[in-house]
Amino acid sequence: AIALAMRLFEGATFILYHGYIVPSDTVSERYNLADKEISQMHEQMRQSASEELERFKATLPSEATLETLLLPATSPAQDILSAALESEADLIALGTKGVGSFMPMMVGSVADAMLRRAPIDMLIYKS
């Protein structure tokens, strides 16, 4: 989706959002993890997500103006919308696989949720 948006909107500034999952407090409590262990695990997950993001960025056109946003994910649709609104984005470009019931099957559940709530335009690319 980002590669398509870069081709369509040459010269624009792009913000690449990458949300990564961290275990909930419930998981930490279940396994009786100490605060230090939780902190280390979160840092390892952030580092892994950062490396993943850098590998992905390397596949994109180098001439594009690209900023990145790496955050722990809580709710993908809400996280993306919040990041887009905070950065005053004009467009959200989103890739989707589309599996599930009818509308989510057509665009994916995250895209479906965002289409219902986004106050800005969206470009959805189904792979």
Disulfide bonds with the S-S distance in Angstrom:
none
